[in-house]
Amino acid sequence: MGHNPFARQMAADERVLSRQIGQDLTRALRASRVQRRADAATTSTTRRPPREVTRIFEEALAREIRGVARANRSITIDTCICYALQRSSWQATVNAVVRYRTQSRGGVSHTLAQGDTLWTVAERYYGHGAYWSAIADENPRALNSRQQFLMCGAILRIPRIDVVPEIRDVPSLARQARPPREAQRPARTPELPFPEIQCTMQHSRPVTLGPVCMGGVTVEVTIEPSGSLVVNRPGTVPARFDCRRYRAQVQAEIGRITAAFRISSFTTGRFTISNRLLGGRYTVALNLDTDGSFGFSISERRSETTIRGYRVTTSIGFEVTIRVTSTCGQPVGAPSAEGVRRTQGARSRGRNTAADLAEAGAWTAAAGAAAALGRVLLEFAGRALSFATMPIIIILPPGMNEQGGPIA
């Protein structure tokens, strides 16, 4: 049960009205026509008035109370007659207790629409806008931090309070006929931007592709992303903005973006990662000429684009590790330039010494391993880099609460 903000003033009005009506009723009972009838019915001077005398005063009081009730339907009157004998004449004094008739209203919720004010909301639920302060007290966060306007879409609790149906009969309420400035502030949609969603790429687990073995050559690639990805939507939030739903939508969009990373090309001299949604390529030069593990970095590159209505800002790089192993007993890379020259010179002269044959065999085996490496690397082209789901951070704009609504 809420508290009527005018309860104290109404109690004061009731006391004043009680005294006033008591005096009016007393004058009516002491009027000459009533007093003459009462004096005529007085036959003796007893400590108590005769029954006929009390009946005359009670009938006159009942008539007067009916007249007062017709003039003011918002009150109830309880009376008590006190009798005093003065010079063989019984006189009546009326003590009145006046209460305003009240009805219990409210106890519901109201969603603010464009143009609503506290005064109009109070008129709707209580019958008069003067009760607006009861709604304001129940919803201390109904106004924004600068106390300038109500927020469209905000839900107000309308407290259940006892109100007077005819407010004009209550002096303290009748003086509230004109709404104060605080009660006239209309509800409007705040121009709040959409929250920003940040995704930190380095928190994702590395992606390992392979190992792939072909022609005696085994290759395994490990890729670890770095940098960040920021997504937000241009414009302002609607009146009924669901922050959780928006976050789920953006998280799904981030999943589409991170799933679009692929190895577009992979040769012994170049490694390229691309993303069709972001429209970017990340390329680094290589020199895979021997067995072993090769580690290199693709530096972070900043880019901005718009994807399905979302503004996406990225600063993404990669740490790549390539492990090459030859299982045929020969090095992967080609022989030295001197070895190639000696082998070709020996063949042109028709000389096949043991050293020349050994050099030629090494050249042939190495060339085969290099060709096998090229075929293995082709197997990686087009491979998707399915990065694990990364944690996201939502950054609320100033003036927005954690539920996505405006801060009242």
Secondary structure, 3 states (H helix, E strand, C coil): CCCCCCHHHHHHHHHHHHHHHHHHHHHHHCCHHHHHHHHHCCCCCCCCCCHHHHHHHHHHHHHHHHHHHHHCCCEEEEEEEEEEEECCEEEEEEEEEEEECCEEECCEEEECCCCCCHHHHHHHHHCCHHHHHHHHHHCCCCECCCCCCEECCCEEEECCEEECCCHHHCHHHHCCCCCCHHHHCCEECCCCECCEEEEEHHHCCCEEEEEEEECCEEEEEEEEEEEEEEEECCCECCCCCCHHHHHHHHHHHHHHHHHCEEEEEECCCEEEEEECCCCEEEEEECCCCCCEEEEEEEEEEEEEEEECCEEEEEEEEEEEEEEEEECCCCCCCCCCHHHHHHHHHHHHHCCCCHHHHHHHHHHHHHHHHHHHHHHHHHHHCCCECCCCCCCEEEECCCCECCCCCECC
